[in-house]
Amino acid sequence: MLSLAALEYHRNKVYMKITRQRLRDALDPFDMPDERFREMYRLPRCLALEFLRILSDHISDNNLCPDVPLTISVE
């Protein structure tokens, strides 16, 4: 049987994982309006996506975290 401290630790760990996932999803730069994207990154979204496509050909899957999309991990 797990102790109360172990249960609390597990609950906090799960809560933090969910919080990180929500924050990550909220910060996806490709979800912002086109004008804001261009202000922040100084290039159009379509060009940024093309760069990501080119980069993805040269990035091995071993270097990426499987839970984080490429659009966020190269930011």
N, C-alpha and C positions, 0 to 999 in steps of 0.2 A: 504494500500500500504506500502511495506517495505521501510525503509529508505536506503540510500546509504551505511551507516555504517553497517546495518543489512545484506545487500546483500554481502558486502565485508567479513563480519564475516562468513557467510554461505559458501561462495566460499573458504575461507581459511580452514574452517573446512573440507570440502569435499576434498580439495587438500591434507591436512595432513593425512586424512584417506587413501587415495589412496597411498600416499608416504609410510605410515606405512605398508600397505599390500604388496607393492612391496619389501620393505626392508625385511619383514618377509619371503616372498617367496624366496628371494635371499639368505637368511641365513639358509635355510633348510639343516642341516648337512647331510642328506641322499642323497643330490644331488651332493656331492663332490666325487671325485675319491676314490676308496677303500683304496689305500695307504695313502692318506691324512687323511681320516677318522680314520684309525688306528693310525696314528701319533698323531692326536689331542685327541682321546678318549681312546687310549691304549687297544682297543678290536676290534675284527672284527665286521663289520656291521651286520652280521647275528645274532651274540650274543646280540648286542645292540637292535635289533628288537625283539629278544626273551624276553629281559628284559622289553621292552615296552609292549609287549603282557601280561606279568605277571603283570606289574604295572597297566595296564588298567583294569584288573579284580578287582583291589582294590581301584581305584579312582572313586569317584562318579561323575556323569555328572554335579552336582551342583558346583563342585570345579573348573571346567574348563571353559575357555572362549570359546564360540562356534565358534568364528572366527579363533582360533588358533589351528592348528592340534596338537595332542598329541606328535608327534615327536619333536615339537619345544617347547611345554609348559613344558616338563620335563627336558629340556636341562640344 
